[in-house]
Amino acid sequence: MSEQTQARIRRHLGATDKDFAALIRRIGPMTMQVARRRSPYEALVRAIAHQQLHARAAEAILGRMMALVPDADFPAPEALAGLDATVLRACGFSASKIVALHDIAARAADGTIPARAAARRLDDAALIERLTSVRGVGRWTVEMLLIFTLGRPDVLPVDDFGVREGWRLLKRAEQQPRPRELAEIGAAWAPYRSAAAWYLWRAADEGKKIKAVTV
């Protein structure tokens, strides 16, 4: 992302709220990383592995799975489909995650999960509708894919705890905003709602650091 684009995003978001403007000044330019070479299929497999696990544990499980298919950077859908439940269980996947992984492999093979090039031609709503039909994949998971794999600029994950907590801390509120309320607030952040989410995650991180120091 160019410095000019970054500056335009910061001006737009900062103009919507003085507290948001102060947050942006503290944090500075975005450092959000987008996995631009990753396919939606791989992103969903990785998302399933990370569900309800610490990142380090999830990456270890993924590493064991990937070692089963050493001739590829990441197992293709056909290869994943060929790994039976016993083998995947030995990698560390739960029974429910194994079912989800096999469904992801099948849906990638039949085209329900599009390749990256095909995904570019679909808007956010169409991708959410298609991908949430896959077992184990909810709206939040697709929103993370849209932001961090496809680099979509205007996605606001209103159900995300960190985003809602970031806004609560920013406004010094007693309670987090409800998803519908945050969606209404966030309308002013369009067409840069992904950037707004990133800054709110940073606000939540600030809150964790402050809590750790005061405990």
C-alpha positions as CSV (number, residue, x, y, z in Angstrom):
1,M,0.0,0.0,0.0
2,S,1.5,3.3,-1.0
3,E,2.1,6.1,1.4
4,Q,-0.4,8.2,-0.4
5,T,-3.1,5.6,0.0
6,Q,-2.2,5.2,3.7
7,A,-2.4,8.9,4.3
8,R,-5.8,9.1,2.5
9,I,-7.2,6.2,4.7
10,R,-5.9,7.9,7.9
11,R,-7.4,11.2,6.9
12,H,-10.8,9.6,6.1
13,L,-11.0,7.6,9.3
14,G,-9.6,10.3,11.5
15,A,-12.2,12.8,10.2
16,T,-15.1,10.5,11.5
17,D,-14.2,10.7,15.2
18,K,-11.7,12.6,17.3
19,D,-10.9,9.6,19.4
20,F,-10.3,7.5,16.3
21,A,-8.0,10.3,15.0
22,A,-6.0,10.2,18.3
23,L,-5.7,6.4,18.0
24,I,-4.4,6.7,14.4
25,R,-1.8,9.3,15.5
26,R,-0.6,6.9,18.2
27,I,-0.4,3.8,16.1
28,G,0.8,5.4,12.9
29,P,0.7,3.8,9.4
30,M,-0.9,0.3,9.0
31,T,1.4,-2.7,9.0
32,M,-1.3,-5.2,8.0
33,Q,0.1,-8.2,6.1
34,V,-2.0,-9.7,3.3
35,A,-1.1,-13.2,2.1
36,R,-1.6,-12.3,-1.6
37,R,-0.3,-15.6,-2.9
38,R,-2.5,-17.8,-0.7
39,S,-5.6,-19.5,-2.2
40,P,-9.0,-19.3,-0.5
41,Y,-8.8,-23.1,-0.1
42,E,-5.5,-22.9,1.8
43,A,-6.8,-19.9,3.8
44,L,-9.8,-21.9,4.9
45,V,-7.8,-25.0,5.8
46,R,-5.5,-22.9,7.9
47,A,-8.5,-21.1,9.5
48,I,-10.0,-24.5,10.6
49,A,-6.6,-25.5,12.1
50,H,-6.5,-22.3,14.1
51,Q,-10.0,-22.5,15.5
52,Q,-10.0,-22.5,19.3
53,L,-6.2,-23.0,19.5
54,H,-3.2,-20.9,20.2
55,A,-1.4,-20.0,17.0
56,R,1.8,-21.9,17.9
57,A,-0.2,-25.2,18.5
58,A,-2.2,-24.7,15.3
59,E,1.0,-24.2,13.2
60,A,2.5,-27.3,14.7
61,I,-0.6,-29.3,13.6
62,L,-0.5,-27.8,10.2
63,G,3.2,-28.6,9.9
64,R,2.6,-32.3,10.7
65,M,-0.2,-32.4,8.1
66,M,2.0,-30.7,5.4
67,A,4.8,-33.2,6.1
68,L,2.5,-35.9,4.9
69,V,2.6,-34.4,1.4
70,P,6.3,-33.4,1.1
71,D,6.2,-32.9,-2.7
72,A,4.0,-29.8,-2.4
73,D,4.2,-26.4,-0.6
74,F,0.7,-27.1,0.7
75,P,-1.5,-30.2,0.2
76,A,-3.8,-29.9,-2.8
77,P,-7.5,-30.6,-2.3
78,E,-7.2,-34.1,-3.7
79,A,-4.2,-34.8,-1.4
80,L,-6.1,-33.6,1.6
81,A,-9.1,-35.6,0.7
82,G,-6.9,-38.7,0.5
83,L,-5.7,-38.3,4.1
84,D,-8.0,-40.4,6.2
85,A,-9.3,-39.5,9.6
86,T,-6.8,-41.6,11.5
87,V,-3.9,-39.9,9.9
88,L,-5.3,-36.4,10.4
89,R,-6.2,-37.3,14.0
90,A,-2.5,-38.2,14.6
91,C,-1.6,-34.7,13.3
92,G,-3.7,-33.3,16.1
93,F,-7.0,-32.4,14.4
94,S,-10.2,-33.0,16.3
95,A,-13.0,-35.2,14.8
96,S,-15.1,-32.1,13.9
97,K,-12.2,-30.4,12.3
98,I,-11.4,-33.5,10.2
99,V,-14.9,-33.5,8.9
100,A,-14.6,-29.8,8.0
101,L,-11.2,-30.3,6.3
102,H,-12.6,-33.1,4.1
103,D,-15.6,-30.9,3.2
104,I,-13.2,-28.0,2.3
105,A,-11.3,-30.4,0.1
106,A,-14.4,-31.6,-1.6
107,R,-15.8,-28.0,-2.1
108,A,-12.5,-26.8,-3.5
109,A,-12.5,-29.7,-6.0
110,D,-16.0,-29.0,-7.2
111,G,-15.5,-25.2,-7.5
112,T,-17.6,-24.1,-4.6
113,I,-14.4,-22.7,-3.1
114,P,-13.1,-20.6,-6.0
115,A,-9.5,-20.3,-7.0
116,R,-7.9,-16.9,-6.2
117,A,-8.4,-15.6,-9.7
118,A,-12.1,-16.6,-9.7
119,A,-12.5,-15.1,-6.2
120,R,-11.4,-11.7,-7.5
121,R,-14.4,-11.6,-9.8
122,L,-16.8,-12.2,-6.9
123,D,-17.9,-9.4,-4.5
124,D,-17.7,-9.7,-0.7
125,A,-21.4,-10.7,-0.3
126,A,-21.2,-13.4,-2.9
127,L,-18.1,-14.9,-1.3
128,I,-19.6,-14.9,2.1
129,E,-22.7,-16.7,0.8
130,R,-20.7,-19.3,-1.0
131,L,-18.1,-20.0,1.6
132,T,-20.3,-20.1,4.6
133,S,-22.0,-23.1,3.0
134,V,-18.8,-25.1,3.7
135,R,-18.8,-27.1,6.9
136,G,-17.1,-25.4,9.8
137,V,-16.8,-22.0,8.0
138,G,-18.8,-19.1,9.5
139,R,-19.1,-15.5,8.5
140,W,-16.2,-14.4,10.7
141,T,-13.8,-16.9,9.0
142,V,-14.8,-15.6,5.6
143,E,-14.3,-12.0,6.7
144,M,-10.8,-12.8,7.8
145,L,-10.2,-14.4,4.4
146,L,-11.5,-11.3,2.7
147,I,-9.2,-9.0,4.7
148,F,-6.0,-11.0,5.1
149,T,-6.0,-13.2,2.0
150,L,-7.8,-11.3,-0.7
151,G,-7.0,-7.8,0.7
152,R,-10.5,-6.5,0.4
153,P,-10.5,-2.9,1.7
154,D,-14.1,-2.5,3.0
155,V,-14.9,-5.4,5.4
156,L,-16.0,-4.7,9.0
157,P,-16.2,-7.9,11.1
158,V,-18.8,-6.6,13.6
159,D,-18.9,-9.9,15.5
160,D,-15.2,-9.9,16.2
161,F,-14.5,-9.5,19.9
162,G,-11.3,-7.5,19.3
163,V,-12.9,-5.0,17.0
164,R,-15.8,-4.4,19.4
165,E,-13.5,-4.3,22.4
166,G,-11.3,-1.8,20.6
167,W,-14.2,0.5,20.0
168,R,-15.3,0.1,23.7
169,L,-11.9,1.1,24.9
170,L,-11.6,3.9,22.4
171,K,-14.9,5.4,23.6
172,R,-14.3,4.5,27.3
173,A,-17.6,2.7,27.4
174,E,-18.7,0.2,30.0
175,Q,-20.0,-2.3,27.4
176,Q,-19.0,-3.3,23.9
177,P,-21.3,-2.2,21.1
178,R,-23.7,-4.7,19.7
179,P,-22.8,-5.9,16.2
180,R,-25.7,-4.0,14.6
181,E,-24.7,-0.8,16.5
182,L,-21.1,-1.2,15.4
183,A,-22.2,-1.7,11.8
184,E,-24.1,1.6,12.0
185,I,-21.2,3.4,13.5
186,G,-18.9,1.8,10.9
187,A,-20.9,3.0,7.9
188,A,-18.9,6.3,8.2
189,W,-15.6,4.4,7.8
190,A,-16.5,3.1,4.3
191,P,-14.8,2.4,1.9
192,Y,-11.9,1.7,4.4
193,R,-13.6,-0.5,7.0
194,S,-10.9,-3.2,6.9
195,A,-8.4,-0.5,7.9
196,A,-10.8,0.7,10.6
197,A,-10.9,-2.9,12.0
198,W,-7.1,-3.1,12.0
199,Y,-6.9,0.1,14.0
200,L,-9.5,-1.2,16.4
201,W,-7.5,-4.4,16.9
202,R,-4.6,-2.2,17.8
203,A,-6.7,-0.4,20.3
204,A,-7.7,-3.7,21.9
205,D,-4.0,-4.6,22.0
206,E,-3.2,-1.3,23.8
207,G,-5.9,-2.3,26.4
208,K,-4.3,-5.6,27.0
209,K,-0.9,-4.0,27.6
210,I,-2.3,-1.5,30.0
211,K,-4.2,-4.2,31.9
212,A,-1.0,-6.3,32.1
213,V,0.9,-3.4,33.6
214,T,-1.8,-2.6,36.2
215,V,-2.5,-6.1,37.4
